[in-house]
Amino acid sequence: MPVPVLGIMTLYLNDRKYLEEKPVYQKMIIEGRKLGLDVYVFTPMDVSEKKQRIYAMEYEPKKGGWTRKWRQFPDMIYDRCRIQQSVRFDQLLRFRRRYSHLTFLNRPLRNKWTIYEVLSKRPEFSPYLPETHLFNSFTDVHHMLKKTSVVFLKPINGTGGRGILRIERMKDPSYYYIQGRNQQRKIITPQKIHTSRLGPFLNSWKMKDRYLVQQGIHVELPDKRVHDYRMLVQKDREGVWQLTGIAGRVGAPGSVTSNLHGGGRAVSFGEMLDKWIEDEESRGQISKKVERLGVSVASYLENQYDALCELALDLAINKKGDIYLLEVNPKPAREVFSQIGDPELYRKAIVRPLEYAAGLYARKNAATK
């Protein structure tokens, strides 16, 4: 049997061809070889339609360095491309259209609003979804703040905590308290703002049809830092959805998000939940519920959107033990498991997509014989 070839497709972050996750791809190439996979990395910019070849990036463990080589198109593509506002992202869209007939381990999901709408159609998911609306005007925020004391405004295509605002209704009904991060992930100066100024303030962020208005969940720790949970679900070699792991994330001081790129830190799931939920029986029930939720959401979204091999679910859990699904991320990072000091869990998170690719190739090969 020929050696199956897996191409990890990603995007350069700038014109100097910087790759954010290169150390992870290096590990994937090494682990792939152990599984009998030939793995290389490429971006749509590296594809020559004239030659029908890819100027691929390969890692050579013995030399400890990266090289370039013209390669044929891979048997399978593992799409790691995240949304950008760039020419590079336009190239990605053209590549996906031009080569849609190729075997992709994972197809892109839609924006956060569409995912929310799709999930809210299923009654079993409704209890886990915080109330969410598409932002049209200040009226949407005003109505939400009548129901709950805290509201979050999130870009429908945002990642890493960029552009998120938290608005809290103050005891004096004439004022709101605003915190958040700008598009560069920097924490904005918190401010108390009069109700008459909130509309113009929000208009300055150009939110119409690009933002969500979401019910805030109270997840502040005693030190006022916010926390949430990152759950990773992945397919195993047989293509069955499995829970890989869960970790807690604690935000930086003054941050409204817990993202690691925004200065947050990772904590083991057990340690975080022990501190947050006092009752041991409740913690056990929560653990079972989140695992069932993760696998169910992944299976359902795959049925709606085509091939998937992994998803990250960001969860909030309040003091009563109620679980809320905040976001679904189809291109999850794995650093959270490295930071909690669990090297085996981190390795599993890296290896599972490779195992799935190897199993998928074997099944396709067997079906054609």
C-alpha positions in Angstrom: 0.0 0.0 0.0 1.4 3.5 -0.9 2.2 5.8 2.0 -0.8 8.2 2.5 0.0 11.8 2.2 -1.6 14.4 4.5 -1.4 18.1 3.7 -1.8 20.5 6.6 -3.3 23.6 5.0 -2.8 26.9 6.9 -2.4 30.6 6.2 0.6 32.9 6.5 -0.2 35.6 9.1 1.8 38.3 7.2 3.7 39.1 4.0 6.9 37.7 5.6 5.2 34.2 5.6 5.0 33.8 9.3 3.2 30.7 10.6 1.7 30.9 14.1 1.5 27.2 14.8 4.7 26.0 13.2 5.9 24.1 16.4 2.6 22.2 16.4 2.9 21.3 12.8 6.5 20.1 13.5 5.1 17.7 16.1 2.4 16.5 13.7 4.9 15.7 11.1 7.0 13.6 13.6 3.9 11.9 15.0 2.5 11.3 11.5 5.6 9.3 10.5 5.1 7.0 13.4 1.6 6.3 12.1 2.8 5.7 8.5 1.7 9.1 7.2 3.7 11.5 5.0 2.8 14.9 6.3 3.7 18.3 4.9 2.5 21.9 5.4 1.3 24.3 2.7 -0.8 27.4 2.2 -2.9 28.3 -0.9 -0.2 30.8 -1.8 2.2 27.8 -2.3 0.0 26.2 -4.9 1.0 26.4 -8.6 -2.1 25.7 -10.8 0.1 25.7 -13.9 2.4 23.0 -12.5 -0.4 21.3 -10.5 2.1 21.1 -7.7 2.5 22.5 -4.2 5.7 24.1 -3.0 5.4 22.4 0.4 7.1 22.9 3.7 8.6 19.7 5.1 10.3 19.2 8.5 13.3 16.9 8.8 13.7 15.7 12.4 17.3 14.5 11.9 18.4 17.9 10.6 16.1 19.7 12.9 15.0 22.1 10.2 12.4 23.0 7.6 12.9 22.7 3.9 10.8 23.3 0.7 10.0 20.8 -2.0 7.6 20.7 -4.9 5.0 18.0 -4.1 2.0 16.5 -5.7 -1.4 17.3 -4.2 -2.0 15.3 -1.0 -4.4 12.4 -0.5 -6.1 14.3 2.3 -6.2 17.9 3.5 -6.4 19.0 7.1 -7.6 22.6 6.9 -6.2 24.7 9.8 -7.0 28.1 8.1 -8.7 30.8 10.3 -10.5 33.9 9.2 -8.3 36.8 8.1 -9.0 40.2 6.5 -6.4 39.7 3.8 -5.6 38.8 0.2 -4.3 35.5 1.6 -7.8 34.6 2.8 -9.2 35.4 -0.6 -6.7 32.9 -2.0 -8.0 30.3 0.5 -11.6 30.8 -0.6 -10.5 30.3 -4.3 -8.6 27.2 -3.3 -11.6 25.7 -1.5 -13.8 26.3 -4.5 -11.2 25.1 -7.1 -10.3 21.9 -5.2 -13.5 21.1 -3.4 -13.4 17.6 -5.0 -10.3 16.7 -2.9 -10.7 14.8 0.4 -10.8 17.3 3.4 -10.8 16.0 6.9 -12.7 19.1 7.9 -14.8 21.7 6.1 -15.3 25.3 7.3 -18.2 26.1 9.7 -20.3 29.2 9.3 -20.2 32.3 11.5 -21.2 32.3 15.2 -24.7 33.6 14.5 -25.5 30.9 12.0 -24.1 28.2 14.3 -26.3 29.6 17.1 -29.3 29.5 14.9 -28.6 25.9 13.8 -28.1 24.7 17.3 -31.1 26.5 18.7 -33.3 24.4 16.3 -32.6 21.3 18.4 -34.6 21.2 21.7 -31.9 19.2 23.5 -29.4 22.1 23.0 -31.6 24.9 24.0 -30.9 24.7 27.8 -27.2 25.2 27.1 -27.5 28.2 24.8 -27.3 31.7 26.4 -29.9 34.1 24.8 -28.3 35.6 21.7 -29.4 38.0 19.0 -27.9 39.6 16.0 -27.0 43.2 16.7 -29.0 45.8 14.7 -29.1 48.8 17.0 -28.7 49.9 20.6 -32.3 48.8 21.1 -31.2 45.1 21.0 -28.7 45.8 23.8 -31.3 47.8 25.8 -33.8 45.0 25.6 -31.3 42.5 26.8 -30.2 44.6 29.7 -33.8 44.7 30.9 -33.6 40.9 31.3 -30.1 40.5 32.6 -27.6 42.7 34.3 -24.7 41.8 32.0 -24.5 41.7 28.2 -21.7 40.7 25.9 -21.2 42.0 22.4 -19.1 39.7 20.2 -18.0 39.9 16.5 -19.7 37.1 14.6 -16.4 36.1 13.0 -14.0 37.1 15.8 -11.3 35.0 17.4 -9.0 35.3 20.3 -11.2 37.7 22.3 -10.8 40.5 19.7 -13.4 43.2 19.7 -15.5 41.9 22.6 -17.4 44.3 24.9 -19.0 43.6 28.3 -21.8 46.0 29.3 -23.1 45.9 32.9 -26.2 47.7 34.1 -25.3 49.7 37.2 -27.4 50.4 40.3 -28.0 53.9 39.0 -30.2 53.1 36.0 -28.7 56.2 34.2 -25.3 54.5 33.8 -23.6 51.4 32.3 -20.2 50.1 33.0 -18.2 49.0 29.9 -15.1 46.8 29.6 -13.6 44.9 26.7 -10.8 44.4 24.2 -10.2 46.1 20.9 -9.4 44.4 17.6 -5.7 44.0 18.6 -6.8 42.1 21.7 -5.7 45.0 24.0 -7.8 45.7 27.1 -9.7 49.0 26.7 -9.9 51.4 29.6 -13.1 50.5 31.6 -15.5 53.4 31.7 -18.8 54.4 33.3 -21.0 55.8 30.5 -24.4 57.6 30.6 -27.3 55.8 28.8 -27.5 58.8 26.4 -23.9 58.1 25.2 -24.2 54.3 24.9 -25.8 54.4 21.4 -23.1 56.7 19.9 -20.4 54.6 21.6 -21.6 51.4 20.1 -22.1 53.0 16.7 -18.4 53.9 16.7 -17.6 50.2 16.7 -19.5 49.7 13.5 -21.4 46.6 14.8 -24.5 46.4 12.6 -25.0 42.8 11.3 -21.4 42.0 12.4 -21.9 41.5 16.1 -23.9 39.3 18.5 -25.7 40.5 21.6 -25.4 37.7 24.2 -26.6 37.1 27.7 -23.8 37.4 30.2 -23.1 34.5 32.5 -21.7 35.4 35.9 -18.3 33.5 36.1 -16.2 36.0 38.1 -13.9 34.3 40.6 -13.3 35.8 44.1 -10.4 37.8 42.7 -12.7 39.3 40.0 -11.0 37.4 37.2 -13.4 35.6 34.7 -13.0 31.9 33.9 -14.5 29.4 31.4 -13.7 26.0 30.1 -12.2 24.8 26.8 -13.4 21.3 25.7 -11.9 19.5 22.7 -13.8 16.8 20.9 -12.1 14.8 18.1 -12.7 11.8 15.9 -10.7 8.7 16.7 -9.2 6.4 14.1 -12.6 4.8 13.4 -14.2 8.1 12.8 -16.2 8.1 16.1 -16.4 11.4 18.1 -14.6 11.3 21.4 -13.9 13.7 24.2 -10.2 14.4 24.2 -10.0 16.7 27.2 -11.3 19.7 29.1 -9.3 22.5 30.7 -10.2 25.6 32.7 -9.0 29.1 31.6 -8.7 32.1 33.9 -8.5 35.5 32.3 -5.9 38.2 32.9 -6.7 40.9 35.5 -9.2 43.4 34.1 -10.0 41.2 31.1 -13.5 40.2 30.1 -12.3 37.1 28.3 -10.1 34.1 29.4 -8.3 33.6 26.1 -4.6 32.5 26.5 -3.5 34.8 23.8 -5.0 37.6 25.7 -3.0 36.9 28.9 -5.2 34.1 30.4 -3.8 31.0 32.0 -4.8 27.4 31.9 -5.9 25.3 34.9 -6.8 21.6 35.0 -10.6 21.0 34.7 -10.8 19.1 38.0 -8.9 21.8 39.9 -11.0 24.6 38.4 -14.3 22.9 39.0 -13.4 21.9 42.5 -12.9 25.5 43.4 -16.0 26.7 41.7 -18.6 24.0 42.5 -18.6 22.9 46.2 -20.8 19.8 45.9 -19.0 16.7 44.7 -22.1 15.1 43.3 -22.8 18.2 41.2 -19.3 18.2 39.8 -19.7 14.6 38.7 -23.0 15.4 37.0 -21.5 18.4 35.3 -18.6 16.3 33.9 -21.0 13.8 32.4 -23.2 16.5 30.9 -20.4 18.4 29.2 -19.0 15.3 27.6 -22.4 14.3 26.2 -22.9 17.9 25.0 -19.6 18.0 23.2 -20.1 14.8 21.3 -23.7 15.6 20.5 -22.9 19.1 19.2 -20.0 17.7 17.0 -22.2 15.0 15.5 -25.0 17.3 14.8 -22.9 20.1 13.2 -21.1 17.5 11.0 -24.5 16.3 9.7 -25.4 19.9 8.9 -22.1 21.1 7.4 -20.2 18.2 6.0 -16.9 16.7 7.1 -15.4 17.6 10.5 -12.7 16.0 12.5 -12.5 18.2 15.6 -14.2 21.0 17.5 -13.5 23.1 20.5 -16.4 24.1 22.7 -16.1 27.1 25.0 -18.3 26.6 28.1 -19.4 28.8 31.0 -20.7 27.2 34.2 -22.4 29.3 36.8 -22.5 28.7 40.6 -25.7 26.7 40.3 -24.0 24.3 37.9 -25.9 25.4 34.8 -23.8 24.9 31.7 -23.7 27.3 28.8 -22.2 26.8 25.3 -20.5 30.2 24.5 -18.8 29.3 21.2 -17.9 26.5 18.8 -14.4 26.7 17.3 -13.6 24.4 14.3 -9.9 25.3 14.3 -8.9 24.8 17.9 -5.5 25.4 19.4 -4.1 22.8 21.8 -1.8 24.9 24.0 -4.3 24.9 26.9 -3.5 21.2 27.5 0.3 21.8 27.4 -0.1 24.7 29.9 -1.9 22.6 32.5 1.1 20.3 32.6 -0.5 17.2 31.0 1.9 16.1 28.2 0.0 13.0 27.4 -3.3 14.9 26.9 -1.4 17.4 24.8 0.0 14.7 22.6 -3.4 13.0 22.2 -4.8 16.3 21.0 -2.1 16.5 18.4 -2.2 12.8 17.3 -6.0 12.2 17.0 -6.5 14.0 13.7 -3.5 12.1 12.3 -5.0 8.8 13.5 -8.3 9.7 12.0 -6.6 10.6 8.7 -4.8 7.2 8.7 -8.0 5.3 9.4 -10.0 7.3 6.8 -7.4 6.6 4.1 -7.4 2.8 5.0 -11.2 2.7 4.8 -11.3 4.5 1.5 -8.6 2.2 0.1 -10.4 -0.9 1.2 -13.7 0.4 -0.3 -12.2 0.8 -3.8 -10.8 -2.8 -3.9 
